[in-house]
Amino acid sequence: MKQTLLVLIMAAILIGGGAFWFISSAKKNSQTMPAITNSKNTVNPGATEKSGTTTKVGKITSNDGKFYLQEAGQIAKEIESYVVDLSVYVGQTVTVSGQYSGDTLFVGSVK
């Protein structure tokens, strides 16, 4: 019984020491590595992942419960919004601002 208890205590010390070393090592590395930030809120047209705020002008259309923005000379692109009731703007030419998730523009404002 005493041997089992001794083995458990030694294992706890070893595991705890390893965890302490890992945490302190990670903390040291995070202090020496500079953070990568993007201070501009722009869209890179060549990137496959879209990000940042985008503003577009076009006519809002609807088909099968989905909304689309038809820009002049472009193929209609799907838009969605959790903030704006897009059904109010169907048939109108508007300026929308929002952010992309995949190929869908999530509209935050309509003017």
Summary of the structure (lengths in Angstrom):
residues: 111
radius of gyration: 26.6
end to end distance: 76.5
largest distance: 82.2
contacts: 242
relative contact order: 0.14
helix: 32%
strand: 33%
